[in-house]
Amino acid sequence: MPATEKLRDHRVLEVDLFGDTLVVIPAGDAVGFGLNVVNNEVAKVLEVAKSSRVKHLVIDLGRANYFGSVMIGEFMRLGVAVRERGGRIALCGASADMQDVLRIMKLDSMWEIFPRQDDAVRAIARVPFREHLWRKRRWFAAAGLIAAGIALYILIPRPQYDRMYYPEVKKIWMEIGELQRRQASDTEWEIFISKSQEKLAPIVARLERYASADRVAARFLLYVARDSIPAAMAERNRPKTHVDSLMGDRYIESIESLHSGGLDTVGDYSFLAEIKPAAATDAAKPERPDAIEAEPDSQPQSAPATESVPAGEAPSPSASATDRPSRNSARISKD
């Protein structure tokens, strides 16, 4: 404040203004500073106390446990200057020993006593609204920073991890297919698996936290990275039989459709129910499709269990190719 600018270099008496109230905070007893220093600083504070802006006085004794007669005499000089204009005088922060001294000198009946400076200022001072805001500027600045951070968090879009990690996951998936096609050696597989696991570990950890019911592409990518790729790497050059390995291509296709807008991310995903049955059908097909044509009358070694169909009713359209009756059984029933 302008009235206290010239008092900022004080060693003994720290001074502040709260509206129409002068707050004086002595750093300690006069013995530790010298009488000349104390008298010079008190004279400057007395000029401020007699100014038209100051009406009340608060003396905060919380910096020291005890103040002698010299300092108490100076406090009384300041109090007289304020009391002459009808102002109020308050003491706060006095220690237990100092409170005994004030009672002995009967100052507790002359001046108001408060436990803390905040209590005294709140009871006596009249602080203008603008000054009140100015004193709270640091609090408002901190609140503004917090609000700005929340706004940025809400407004700035979060990264789409399914789009971020999709190229890397797809690359690993395609490399598995290439290694299987050229029947890679065990050494090549070991090197590839080691590098891929190192790349996939953080991706899987992030997707497990990010994927949710409404982030379908992220869930599919998690299934590929966490389930399909390890299953395919475990099979290596052998024909794919694990359902997770067989479903990898279908998940990749679905992710590409979701990213291109071919599938509604909040729509109906009943098509997923067809993935596992279709994968199981692929696993049941022989390696040479012409084997059945070459031996039309041969009996299959094992037939999958089929659901019984009442007479006169057609088989369900959802039944797979492996559930259809063979030509041999059709001929037997005709005979």
Buried (B, 14 or more C-beta within 10 A) or exposed (E): EEBBEEBEEBBBBBBBBBBBBBBBBBEBBBEEBEEEBBEBBBEBBBEBBEEEEBBBBBBBBBEBEBBEEBBBEBBBEBBEBBBEEEBBBBBBBBBEEBBEBBEEEEBBEEBBBBEEBEBBBEBBBEBEEEBEEEEEEEEEEEEEEEEEEEEEEEEEEEEBBBBBBBEBBBEBBEBBEEBBEEEBEEEEBEEBBEEBBEBBEEBBEBBEEBBEEEBBBBBBBBBBBBBBBBBBBEBBEEEBEBBBBBBBBBBBEBBBEBBEEEBEEEEEEEEBEEBBBBBBBBBEEEEEEEEBEEEEEEEEEEEEEEEEEEEEEEEEEEBBEBBEEBEEEEEEEEE
